């Protein structure tokens, strides 16, 4: 699965998103993420791993390793 495939499969993401080496705690939504300058050149990179971390009930982060 590529980074682009994963982002397309996520309908909605209320968690912050961190992508190794690209962004940390991104919270502007998936549509805005696709408009980031690095997205087009990085979207075809394979995803190495996915994890969800949370410090409390309302604070979660989707961590994507590429």
CHARMM internal coordinates of N, CA and C (Angstrom, degrees):
IC EDIT
DIST 1 N 1 CA 1.4381
DIST 1 CA 1 C 1.5339
ANGL 1 N 1 CA 1 C 107.92
DIST 1 C 2 N 1.3169
ANGL 1 CA 1 C 2 N 115.70
DIHE 1 N 1 CA 1 C 2 N 138.60
DIST 2 N 2 CA 1.4638
ANGL 1 C 2 N 2 CA 119.97
DIHE 1 CA 1 C 2 N 2 CA 177.73
DIST 2 CA 2 C 1.5254
ANGL 2 N 2 CA 2 C 110.00
DIHE 1 C 2 N 2 CA 2 C -96.50
DIST 2 C 3 N 1.3134
ANGL 2 CA 2 C 3 N 115.33
DIHE 2 N 2 CA 2 C 3 N 167.42
DIST 3 N 3 CA 1.4670
ANGL 2 C 3 N 3 CA 120.52
DIHE 2 CA 2 C 3 N 3 CA 176.66
DIST 3 CA 3 C 1.5244
ANGL 3 N 3 CA 3 C 110.37
DIHE 2 C 3 N 3 CA 3 C -57.93
DIST 3 C 4 N 1.3312
ANGL 3 CA 3 C 4 N 117.54
DIHE 3 N 3 CA 3 C 4 N -43.33
DIST 4 N 4 CA 1.4646
ANGL 3 C 4 N 4 CA 121.62
DIHE 3 CA 3 C 4 N 4 CA 178.87
DIST 4 CA 4 C 1.5131
ANGL 4 N 4 CA 4 C 112.03
DIHE 3 C 4 N 4 CA 4 C -61.84
DIST 4 C 5 N 1.3460
ANGL 4 CA 4 C 5 N 117.86
DIHE 4 N 4 CA 4 C 5 N -42.24
DIST 5 N 5 CA 1.4675
ANGL 4 C 5 N 5 CA 121.76
DIHE 4 CA 4 C 5 N 5 CA 177.44
DIST 5 CA 5 C 1.5258
ANGL 5 N 5 CA 5 C 110.84
DIHE 4 C 5 N 5 CA 5 C -59.01
DIST 5 C 6 N 1.3248
ANGL 5 CA 5 C 6 N 115.96
DIHE 5 N 5 CA 5 C 6 N -45.64
DIST 6 N 6 CA 1.4626
ANGL 5 C 6 N 6 CA 120.59
DIHE 5 CA 5 C 6 N 6 CA -178.77
DIST 6 CA 6 C 1.5261
ANGL 6 N 6 CA 6 C 110.92
DIHE 5 C 6 N 6 CA 6 C -62.78
DIST 6 C 7 N 1.3163
ANGL 6 CA 6 C 7 N 117.32
DIHE 6 N 6 CA 6 C 7 N -47.22
DIST 7 N 7 CA 1.4627
ANGL 6 C 7 N 7 CA 120.77
DIHE 6 CA 6 C 7 N 7 CA -179.07
DIST 7 CA 7 C 1.5288
ANGL 7 N 7 CA 7 C 110.35
DIHE 6 C 7 N 7 CA 7 C -62.49
DIST 7 C 8 N 1.3298
ANGL 7 CA 7 C 8 N 118.27
DIHE 7 N 7 CA 7 C 8 N -37.59
DIST 8 N 8 CA 1.4664
ANGL 7 C 8 N 8 CA 121.30
DIHE 7 CA 7 C 8 N 8 CA 178.27
DIST 8 CA 8 C 1.5287
ANGL 8 N 8 CA 8 C 111.42
DIHE 7 C 8 N 8 CA 8 C -67.05
DIST 8 C 9 N 1.3215
ANGL 8 CA 8 C 9 N 117.96
DIHE 8 N 8 CA 8 C 9 N -32.38
DIST 9 N 9 CA 1.4668
ANGL 8 C 9 N 9 CA 121.18
DIHE 8 CA 8 C 9 N 9 CA -178.44
DIST 9 CA 9 C 1.5227
ANGL 9 N 9 CA 9 C 112.88
DIHE 8 C 9 N 9 CA 9 C -78.78
DIST 9 C 10 N 1.3083
ANGL 9 CA 9 C 10 N 117.45
DIHE 9 N 9 CA 9 C 10 N -21.23
DIST 10 N 10 CA 1.4602
ANGL 9 C 10 N 10 CA 120.85
DIHE 9 CA 9 C 10 N 10 CA 177.22
DIST 10 CA 10 C 1.5275
ANGL 10 N 10 CA 10 C 108.12
DIHE 9 C 10 N 10 CA 10 C -78.62
DIST 10 C 11 N 1.3068
ANGL 10 CA 10 C 11 N 117.19
DIHE 10 N 10 CA 10 C 11 N 113.82
DIST 11 N 11 CA 1.4683
ANGL 10 C 11 N 11 CA 120.05
DIHE 10 CA 10 C 11 N 11 CA 179.81
DIST 11 CA 11 C 1.5184
ANGL 11 N 11 CA 11 C 110.39
DIHE 10 C 11 N 11 CA 11 C -72.21
DIST 11 C 12 N 1.2958
ANGL 11 CA 11 C 12 N 115.41
DIHE 11 N 11 CA 11 C 12 N -49.12
DIST 12 N 12 CA 1.4570
ANGL 11 C 12 N 12 CA 122.58
DIHE 11 CA 11 C 12 N 12 CA -179.01
DIST 12 CA 12 C 1.5187
ANGL 12 N 12 CA 12 C 107.27
DIHE 11 C 12 N 12 CA 12 C -144.16
DIST 12 C 13 N 1.2920
ANGL 12 CA 12 C 13 N 116.20
DIHE 12 N 12 CA 12 C 13 N 142.54
DIST 13 N 13 CA 1.4532
ANGL 12 C 13 N 13 CA 119.41
DIHE 12 CA 12 C 13 N 13 CA 177.74
DIST 13 CA 13 C 1.5158
ANGL 13 N 13 CA 13 C 108.26
DIHE 12 C 13 N 13 CA 13 C -134.73
DIST 13 C 14 N 1.3217
ANGL 13 CA 13 C 14 N 116.55
DIHE 13 N 13 CA 13 C 14 N 113.39
DIST 14 N 14 CA 1.4505
ANGL 13 C 14 N 14 CA 121.54
DIHE 13 CA 13 C 14 N 14 CA 179.55
DIST 14 CA 14 C 1.5244
ANGL 14 N 14 CA 14 C 112.18
DIHE 13 C 14 N 14 CA 14 C -92.19
DIST 14 C 15 N 1.3103
ANGL 14 CA 14 C 15 N 115.70
DIHE 14 N 14 CA 14 C 15 N -8.35
DIST 15 N 15 CA 1.4629
ANGL 14 C 15 N 15 CA 120.39
DIHE 14 CA 14 C 15 N 15 CA 179.07
DIST 15 CA 15 C 1.5200
ANGL 15 N 15 CA 15 C 109.65
DIHE 14 C 15 N 15 CA 15 C -85.35
DIST 15 C 16 N 1.3052
ANGL 15 CA 15 C 16 N 116.26
DIHE 15 N 15 CA 15 C 16 N 161.31
DIST 16 N 16 CA 1.4536
ANGL 15 C 16 N 16 CA 119.90
DIHE 15 CA 15 C 16 N 16 CA 169.14
DIST 16 CA 16 C 1.5225
ANGL 16 N 16 CA 16 C 107.56
DIHE 15 C 16 N 16 CA 16 C -70.56
DIST 16 C 17 N 1.3123
ANGL 16 CA 16 C 17 N 116.78
DIHE 16 N 16 CA 16 C 17 N 153.93
DIST 17 N 17 CA 1.4595
ANGL 16 C 17 N 17 CA 120.98
DIHE 16 CA 16 C 17 N 17 CA -179.40
DIST 17 CA 17 C 1.5180
ANGL 17 N 17 CA 17 C 108.62
DIHE 16 C 17 N 17 CA 17 C -120.57
DIST 17 C 18 N 1.3212
ANGL 17 CA 17 C 18 N 115.76
DIHE 17 N 17 CA 17 C 18 N 130.88
DIST 18 N 18 CA 1.4617
ANGL 17 C 18 N 18 CA 121.45
DIHE 17 CA 17 C 18 N 18 CA 171.99
DIST 18 CA 18 C 1.5161
ANGL 18 N 18 CA 18 C 107.53
DIHE 17 C 18 N 18 CA 18 C -121.26
DIST 18 C 19 N 1.3269
ANGL 18 CA 18 C 19 N 115.85
DIHE 18 N 18 CA 18 C 19 N 131.63
DIST 19 N 19 CA 1.4561
ANGL 18 C 19 N 19 CA 121.50
DIHE 18 CA 18 C 19 N 19 CA 177.57
DIST 19 CA 19 C 1.5216
ANGL 19 N 19 CA 19 C 106.46
DIHE 18 C 19 N 19 CA 19 C -122.65
DIST 19 C 20 N 1.3259
ANGL 19 CA 19 C 20 N 116.03
DIHE 19 N 19 CA 19 C 20 N 122.84
DIST 20 N 20 CA 1.4528
ANGL 19 C 20 N 20 CA 122.03
DIHE 19 CA 19 C 20 N 20 CA -174.80
DIST 20 CA 20 C 1.5242
ANGL 20 N 20 CA 20 C 112.26
DIHE 19 C 20 N 20 CA 20 C -45.57
DIST 20 C 21 N 1.3227
ANGL 20 CA 20 C 21 N 116.20
DIHE 20 N 20 CA 20 C 21 N 119.08
DIST 21 N 21 CA 1.4481
ANGL 20 C 21 N 21 CA 121.85
DIHE 20 CA 20 C 21 N 21 CA 175.53
DIST 21 CA 21 C 1.5187
ANGL 21 N 21 CA 21 C 116.36
DIHE 20 C 21 N 21 CA 21 C 76.21
DIST 21 C 22 N 1.3456
ANGL 21 CA 21 C 22 N 117.98
DIHE 21 N 21 CA 21 C 22 N -2.47
DIST 22 N 22 CA 1.4653
ANGL 21 C 22 N 22 CA 120.14
DIHE 21 CA 21 C 22 N 22 CA -176.98
DIST 22 CA 22 C 1.5231
ANGL 22 N 22 CA 22 C 113.31
DIHE 21 C 22 N 22 CA 22 C -116.09
DIST 22 C 23 N 1.3152
ANGL 22 CA 22 C 23 N 117.54
DIHE 22 N 22 CA 22 C 23 N -45.19
DIST 23 N 23 CA 1.4617
ANGL 22 C 23 N 23 CA 120.10
DIHE 22 CA 22 C 23 N 23 CA -179.56
DIST 23 CA 23 C 1.5251
ANGL 23 N 23 CA 23 C 109.31
DIHE 22 C 23 N 23 CA 23 C -156.03
DIST 23 C 24 N 1.3131
ANGL 23 CA 23 C 24 N 115.01
DIHE 23 N 23 CA 23 C 24 N 153.98
DIST 24 N 24 CA 1.4611
ANGL 23 C 24 N 24 CA 121.51
DIHE 23 CA 23 C 24 N 24 CA 177.48
DIST 24 CA 24 C 1.5189
ANGL 24 N 24 CA 24 C 109.37
DIHE 23 C 24 N 24 CA 24 C -127.66
DIST 24 C 25 N 1.3061
ANGL 24 CA 24 C 25 N 115.94
DIHE 24 N 24 CA 24 C 25 N 131.30
DIST 25 N 25 CA 1.4616
ANGL 24 C 25 N 25 CA 123.42
DIHE 24 CA 24 C 25 N 25 CA 176.75
DIST 25 CA 25 C 1.5208
ANGL 25 N 25 CA 25 C 112.60
DIHE 24 C 25 N 25 CA 25 C 49.08
DIST 25 C 26 N 1.3299
ANGL 25 CA 25 C 26 N 116.35
DIHE 25 N 25 CA 25 C 26 N 47.89
DIST 26 N 26 CA 1.4566
ANGL 25 C 26 N 26 CA 122.31
DIHE 25 CA 25 C 26 N 26 CA 177.26
DIST 26 CA 26 C 1.5185
ANGL 26 N 26 CA 26 C 108.80
DIHE 25 C 26 N 26 CA 26 C -69.67
DIST 26 C 27 N 1.3131
ANGL 26 CA 26 C 27 N 118.74
DIHE 26 N 26 CA 26 C 27 N 128.12
DIST 27 N 27 CA 1.4608
ANGL 26 C 27 N 27 CA 121.94
DIHE 26 CA 26 C 27 N 27 CA -175.73
DIST 27 CA 27 C 1.5249
ANGL 27 N 27 CA 27 C 113.67
DIHE 26 C 27 N 27 CA 27 C -131.67
DIST 27 C 28 N 1.3376
ANGL 27 CA 27 C 28 N 117.67
DIHE 27 N 27 CA 27 C 28 N 19.37
DIST 28 N 28 CA 1.4586
ANGL 27 C 28 N 28 CA 120.28
DIHE 27 CA 27 C 28 N 28 CA -177.41
DIST 28 CA 28 C 1.5211
ANGL 28 N 28 CA 28 C 114.00
DIHE 27 C 28 N 28 CA 28 C -93.08
DIST 28 C 29 N 1.3170
ANGL 28 CA 28 C 29 N 118.26
DIHE 28 N 28 CA 28 C 29 N 5.19
DIST 29 N 29 CA 1.4688
ANGL 28 C 29 N 29 CA 121.67
DIHE 28 CA 28 C 29 N 29 CA 177.55
DIST 29 CA 29 C 1.5183
ANGL 29 N 29 CA 29 C 112.75
DIHE 28 C 29 N 29 CA 29 C 96.35
DIST 29 C 30 N 1.3300
ANGL 29 CA 29 C 30 N 115.03
DIHE 29 N 29 CA 29 C 30 N 159.92
DIST 30 N 30 CA 1.4526
ANGL 29 C 30 N 30 CA 121.08
DIHE 29 CA 29 C 30 N 30 CA -175.07
DIST 30 CA 30 C 1.5215
ANGL 30 N 30 CA 30 C 112.90
DIHE 29 C 30 N 30 CA 30 C -68.86
DIST 30 C 31 N 1.3405
ANGL 30 CA 30 C 31 N 117.76
DIHE 30 N 30 CA 30 C 31 N -36.80
DIST 31 N 31 CA 1.4642
ANGL 30 C 31 N 31 CA 119.71
DIHE 30 CA 30 C 31 N 31 CA 179.08
DIST 31 CA 31 C 1.5199
ANGL 31 N 31 CA 31 C 111.22
DIHE 30 C 31 N 31 CA 31 C -63.13
DIST 31 C 32 N 1.3156
ANGL 31 CA 31 C 32 N 116.90
DIHE 31 N 31 CA 31 C 32 N -41.47
DIST 32 N 32 CA 1.4670
ANGL 31 C 32 N 32 CA 120.69
DIHE 31 CA 31 C 32 N 32 CA 177.84
DIST 32 CA 32 C 1.5267
ANGL 32 N 32 CA 32 C 111.13
DIHE 31 C 32 N 32 CA 32 C -69.50
DIST 32 C 33 N 1.3293
ANGL 32 CA 32 C 33 N 116.93
DIHE 32 N 32 CA 32 C 33 N -33.96
DIST 33 N 33 CA 1.4692
ANGL 32 C 33 N 33 CA 120.40
DIHE 32 CA 32 C 33 N 33 CA 178.14
DIST 33 CA 33 C 1.5246
ANGL 33 N 33 CA 33 C 109.91
DIHE 32 C 33 N 33 CA 33 C -59.76
DIST 33 C 34 N 1.3353
ANGL 33 CA 33 C 34 N 116.95
DIHE 33 N 33 CA 33 C 34 N -40.89
DIST 34 N 34 CA 1.4631
ANGL 33 C 34 N 34 CA 121.43
DIHE 33 CA 33 C 34 N 34 CA -179.94
DIST 34 CA 34 C 1.5269
ANGL 34 N 34 CA 34 C 112.24
DIHE 33 C 34 N 34 CA 34 C -66.35
DIST 34 C 35 N 1.3068
ANGL 34 CA 34 C 35 N 118.36
DIHE 34 N 34 CA 34 C 35 N -17.26
DIST 35 N 35 CA 1.4590
ANGL 34 C 35 N 35 CA 122.17
DIHE 34 CA 34 C 35 N 35 CA 179.60
DIST 35 CA 35 C 1.5301
ANGL 35 N 35 CA 35 C 113.04
DIHE 34 C 35 N 35 CA 35 C -94.57
DIST 35 C 36 N 1.3237
ANGL 35 CA 35 C 36 N 117.15
DIHE 35 N 35 CA 35 C 36 N -1.94
DIST 36 N 36 CA 1.4580
ANGL 35 C 36 N 36 CA 120.41
DIHE 35 CA 35 C 36 N 36 CA 178.13
DIST 36 CA 36 C 1.5310
ANGL 36 N 36 CA 36 C 109.42
DIHE 35 C 36 N 36 CA 36 C -64.12
DIST 36 C 37 N 1.3420
ANGL 36 CA 36 C 37 N 118.16
DIHE 36 N 36 CA 36 C 37 N 143.93
DIST 37 N 37 CA 1.4677
ANGL 36 C 37 N 37 CA 121.22
DIHE 36 CA 36 C 37 N 37 CA -176.23
DIST 37 CA 37 C 1.5303
ANGL 37 N 37 CA 37 C 114.29
DIHE 36 C 37 N 37 CA 37 C -57.45
DIST 37 C 38 N 1.3119
ANGL 37 CA 37 C 38 N 118.01
DIHE 37 N 37 CA 37 C 38 N -30.70
DIST 38 N 38 CA 1.4661
ANGL 37 C 38 N 38 CA 121.29
DIHE 37 CA 37 C 38 N 38 CA -177.45
DIST 38 CA 38 C 1.5219
ANGL 38 N 38 CA 38 C 112.73
DIHE 37 C 38 N 38 CA 38 C -85.01
DIST 38 C 39 N 1.3438
ANGL 38 CA 38 C 39 N 119.43
DIHE 38 N 38 CA 38 C 39 N -15.00
DIST 39 N 39 CA 1.4654
ANGL 38 C 39 N 39 CA 121.55
DIHE 38 CA 38 C 39 N 39 CA -171.08
DIST 39 CA 39 C 1.5359
ANGL 39 N 39 CA 39 C 112.36
DIHE 38 C 39 N 39 CA 39 C -61.14
DIST 39 C 40 N 1.3081
ANGL 39 CA 39 C 40 N 118.59
DIHE 39 N 39 CA 39 C 40 N -48.15
DIST 40 N 40 CA 1.4711
ANGL 39 C 40 N 40 CA 120.65
DIHE 39 CA 39 C 40 N 40 CA -176.53
DIST 40 CA 40 C 1.5224
ANGL 40 N 40 CA 40 C 112.40
DIHE 39 C 40 N 40 CA 40 C -60.86
DIST 40 C 41 N 1.3120
ANGL 40 CA 40 C 41 N 118.04
DIHE 40 N 40 CA 40 C 41 N -37.92
DIST 41 N 41 CA 1.4680
ANGL 40 C 41 N 41 CA 118.94
DIHE 40 CA 40 C 41 N 41 CA -178.69
DIST 41 CA 41 C 1.5271
ANGL 41 N 41 CA 41 C 112.45
DIHE 40 C 41 N 41 CA 41 C -80.99
DIST 41 C 42 N 1.3364
ANGL 41 CA 41 C 42 N 118.78
DIHE 41 N 41 CA 41 C 42 N -18.67
DIST 42 N 42 CA 1.4638
ANGL 41 C 42 N 42 CA 121.84
DIHE 41 CA 41 C 42 N 42 CA -175.74
DIST 42 CA 42 C 1.5313
ANGL 42 N 42 CA 42 C 114.03
DIHE 41 C 42 N 42 CA 42 C -106.36
DIST 42 C 43 N 1.3189
ANGL 42 CA 42 C 43 N 118.59
DIHE 42 N 42 CA 42 C 43 N -11.32
DIST 43 N 43 CA 1.4700
ANGL 42 C 43 N 43 CA 120.85
DIHE 42 CA 42 C 43 N 43 CA -171.96
DIST 43 CA 43 C 1.5228
ANGL 43 N 43 CA 43 C 114.39
DIHE 42 C 43 N 43 CA 43 C -64.67
DIST 43 C 44 N 1.3193
ANGL 43 CA 43 C 44 N 118.23
DIHE 43 N 43 CA 43 C 44 N -20.08
DIST 44 N 44 CA 1.4650
ANGL 43 C 44 N 44 CA 120.75
DIHE 43 CA 43 C 44 N 44 CA -179.60
DIST 44 CA 44 C 1.5253
ANGL 44 N 44 CA 44 C 113.50
DIHE 43 C 44 N 44 CA 44 C -92.99
DIST 44 C 45 N 1.3134
ANGL 44 CA 44 C 45 N 117.72
DIHE 44 N 44 CA 44 C 45 N 3.43
DIST 45 N 45 CA 1.4675
ANGL 44 C 45 N 45 CA 120.87
DIHE 44 CA 44 C 45 N 45 CA 177.06
DIST 45 CA 45 C 1.5268
ANGL 45 N 45 CA 45 C 109.78
DIHE 44 C 45 N 45 CA 45 C -73.47
DIST 45 C 46 N 1.3274
ANGL 45 CA 45 C 46 N 117.59
DIHE 45 N 45 CA 45 C 46 N 140.64
DIST 46 N 46 CA 1.4663
ANGL 45 C 46 N 46 CA 120.09
DIHE 45 CA 45 C 46 N 46 CA 179.11
DIST 46 CA 46 C 1.5303
ANGL 46 N 46 CA 46 C 111.84
DIHE 45 C 46 N 46 CA 46 C -69.85
DIST 46 C 47 N 1.3197
ANGL 46 CA 46 C 47 N 114.63
DIHE 46 N 46 CA 46 C 47 N 144.61
DIST 47 N 47 CA 1.4641
ANGL 46 C 47 N 47 CA 121.05
DIHE 46 CA 46 C 47 N 47 CA 176.14
DIST 47 CA 47 C 1.5195
ANGL 47 N 47 CA 47 C 107.97
DIHE 46 C 47 N 47 CA 47 C -83.97
DIST 47 C 48 N 1.3222
ANGL 47 CA 47 C 48 N 116.00
DIHE 47 N 47 CA 47 C 48 N 126.92
DIST 48 N 48 CA 1.4576
ANGL 47 C 48 N 48 CA 120.91
DIHE 47 CA 47 C 48 N 48 CA -179.89
DIST 48 CA 48 C 1.5149
ANGL 48 N 48 CA 48 C 112.99
DIHE 47 C 48 N 48 CA 48 C -89.49
DIST 48 C 49 N 1.3145
ANGL 48 CA 48 C 49 N 117.25
DIHE 48 N 48 CA 48 C 49 N -27.53
DIST 49 N 49 CA 1.4531
ANGL 48 C 49 N 49 CA 120.76
DIHE 48 CA 48 C 49 N 49 CA -179.17
DIST 49 CA 49 C 1.5178
ANGL 49 N 49 CA 49 C 111.28
DIHE 48 C 49 N 49 CA 49 C -174.21
DIST 49 C 50 N 1.3034
ANGL 49 CA 49 C 50 N 114.54
DIHE 49 N 49 CA 49 C 50 N 158.55
DIST 50 N 50 CA 1.4631
ANGL 49 C 50 N 50 CA 121.74
DIHE 49 CA 49 C 50 N 50 CA -179.96
DIST 50 CA 50 C 1.5233
ANGL 50 N 50 CA 50 C 107.48
DIHE 49 C 50 N 50 CA 50 C -135.59
DIST 50 C 51 N 1.3193
ANGL 50 CA 50 C 51 N 116.48
DIHE 50 N 50 CA 50 C 51 N 136.25
DIST 51 N 51 CA 1.4593
ANGL 50 C 51 N 51 CA 119.55
DIHE 50 CA 50 C 51 N 51 CA 174.04
DIST 51 CA 51 C 1.5201
ANGL 51 N 51 CA 51 C 108.46
DIHE 50 C 51 N 51 CA 51 C -144.81
DIST 51 C 52 N 1.2988
ANGL 51 CA 51 C 52 N 114.99
DIHE 51 N 51 CA 51 C 52 N 156.13
DIST 52 N 52 CA 1.4590
ANGL 51 C 52 N 52 CA 121.65
DIHE 51 CA 51 C 52 N 52 CA 176.58
DIST 52 CA 52 C 1.5190
ANGL 52 N 52 CA 52 C 107.01
DIHE 51 C 52 N 52 CA 52 C -119.89
DIST 52 C 53 N 1.3207
ANGL 52 CA 52 C 53 N 115.39
DIHE 52 N 52 CA 52 C 53 N 126.43
DIST 53 N 53 CA 1.4559
ANGL 52 C 53 N 53 CA 119.73
DIHE 52 CA 52 C 53 N 53 CA 177.67
DIST 53 CA 53 C 1.5170
ANGL 53 N 53 CA 53 C 108.41
DIHE 52 C 53 N 53 CA 53 C -120.77
DIST 53 C 54 N 1.3018
ANGL 53 CA 53 C 54 N 116.32
DIHE 53 N 53 CA 53 C 54 N 151.70
DIST 54 N 54 CA 1.4474
ANGL 53 C 54 N 54 CA 120.54
DIHE 53 CA 53 C 54 N 54 CA 178.91
DIST 54 CA 54 C 1.5065
ANGL 54 N 54 CA 54 C 111.09
DIHE 53 C 54 N 54 CA 54 C -151.54
DIST 54 C 55 N 1.3263
ANGL 54 CA 54 C 55 N 114.35
DIHE 54 N 54 CA 54 C 55 N 141.61
DIST 55 N 55 CA 1.4612
ANGL 54 C 55 N 55 CA 118.23
DIHE 54 CA 54 C 55 N 55 CA 179.42
DIST 55 CA 55 C 1.5187
ANGL 55 N 55 CA 55 C 111.90
DIHE 54 C 55 N 55 CA 55 C -100.02
DIST 55 C 56 N 1.3102
ANGL 55 CA 55 C 56 N 116.16
DIHE 55 N 55 CA 55 C 56 N -22.51
DIST 56 N 56 CA 1.4601
ANGL 55 C 56 N 56 CA 120.72
DIHE 55 CA 55 C 56 N 56 CA 175.20
DIST 56 CA 56 C 1.5227
ANGL 56 N 56 CA 56 C 108.38
DIHE 55 C 56 N 56 CA 56 C -156.44
DIST 56 C 57 N 1.2977
ANGL 56 CA 56 C 57 N 118.12
DIHE 56 N 56 CA 56 C 57 N -175.00
DIST 57 N 57 CA 1.4624
ANGL 56 C 57 N 57 CA 123.00
DIHE 56 CA 56 C 57 N 57 CA -174.06
DIST 57 CA 57 C 1.5256
ANGL 57 N 57 CA 57 C 112.97
DIHE 56 C 57 N 57 CA 57 C -60.93
DIST 57 C 58 N 1.3144
ANGL 57 CA 57 C 58 N 118.83
DIHE 57 N 57 CA 57 C 58 N -32.23
DIST 58 N 58 CA 1.4565
ANGL 57 C 58 N 58 CA 121.86
DIHE 57 CA 57 C 58 N 58 CA -173.79
DIST 58 CA 58 C 1.5218
ANGL 58 N 58 CA 58 C 113.79
DIHE 57 C 58 N 58 CA 58 C -105.75
DIST 58 C 59 N 1.3021
ANGL 58 CA 58 C 59 N 119.23
DIHE 58 N 58 CA 58 C 59 N 0.07
DIST 59 N 59 CA 1.4549
ANGL 58 C 59 N 59 CA 121.39
DIHE 58 CA 58 C 59 N 59 CA -175.45
DIST 59 CA 59 C 1.5281
ANGL 59 N 59 CA 59 C 110.79
DIHE 58 C 59 N 59 CA 59 C -123.04
DIST 59 C 60 N 1.3181
ANGL 59 CA 59 C 60 N 116.10
DIHE 59 N 59 CA 59 C 60 N 97.47
DIST 60 N 60 CA 1.4565
ANGL 59 C 60 N 60 CA 121.86
DIHE 59 CA 59 C 60 N 60 CA 179.28
DIST 60 CA 60 C 1.5091
ANGL 60 N 60 CA 60 C 109.57
DIHE 59 C 60 N 60 CA 60 C -121.57
DIST 60 C 61 N 1.3206
ANGL 60 CA 60 C 61 N 115.25
DIHE 60 N 60 CA 60 C 61 N 153.73
DIST 61 N 61 CA 1.4530
ANGL 60 C 61 N 61 CA 120.52
DIHE 60 CA 60 C 61 N 61 CA 178.41
DIST 61 CA 61 C 1.5172
ANGL 61 N 61 CA 61 C 109.15
DIHE 60 C 61 N 61 CA 61 C -136.84
DIST 61 C 62 N 1.3180
ANGL 61 CA 61 C 62 N 116.44
DIHE 61 N 61 CA 61 C 62 N 129.87
DIST 62 N 62 CA 1.4485
ANGL 61 C 62 N 62 CA 122.87
DIHE 61 CA 61 C 62 N 62 CA 174.07
DIST 62 CA 62 C 1.5205
ANGL 62 N 62 CA 62 C 107.10
DIHE 61 C 62 N 62 CA 62 C -90.86
DIST 62 C 63 N 1.3257
ANGL 62 CA 62 C 63 N 116.52
DIHE 62 N 62 CA 62 C 63 N 115.62
DIST 63 N 63 CA 1.4647
ANGL 62 C 63 N 63 CA 122.13
DIHE 62 CA 62 C 63 N 63 CA -177.96
DIST 63 CA 63 C 1.5245
ANGL 63 N 63 CA 63 C 108.82
DIHE 62 C 63 N 63 CA 63 C -104.08
DIST 63 C 64 N 1.3234
ANGL 63 CA 63 C 64 N 115.88
DIHE 63 N 63 CA 63 C 64 N 123.01
DIST 64 N 64 CA 1.4696
ANGL 63 C 64 N 64 CA 121.64
DIHE 63 CA 63 C 64 N 64 CA -178.21
DIST 64 CA 64 C 1.5178
ANGL 64 N 64 CA 64 C 107.54
DIHE 63 C 64 N 64 CA 64 C -115.39
DIST 64 C 65 N 1.3105
ANGL 64 CA 64 C 65 N 115.81
DIHE 64 N 64 CA 64 C 65 N 123.13
DIST 65 N 65 CA 1.4639
ANGL 64 C 65 N 65 CA 121.21
DIHE 64 CA 64 C 65 N 65 CA 177.90
DIST 65 CA 65 C 1.5201
ANGL 65 N 65 CA 65 C 108.69
DIHE 64 C 65 N 65 CA 65 C -99.92
DIST 65 C 66 N 1.3288
ANGL 65 CA 65 C 66 N 116.41
DIHE 65 N 65 CA 65 C 66 N 125.61
DIST 66 N 66 CA 1.4735
ANGL 65 C 66 N 66 CA 119.08
DIHE 65 CA 65 C 66 N 66 CA 177.29
DIST 66 CA 66 C 1.5109
ANGL 66 N 66 CA 66 C 108.78
DIHE 65 C 66 N 66 CA 66 C -123.51
END
COOR INIT
IC SEED 1 N 1 CA 1 C
IC BUILD
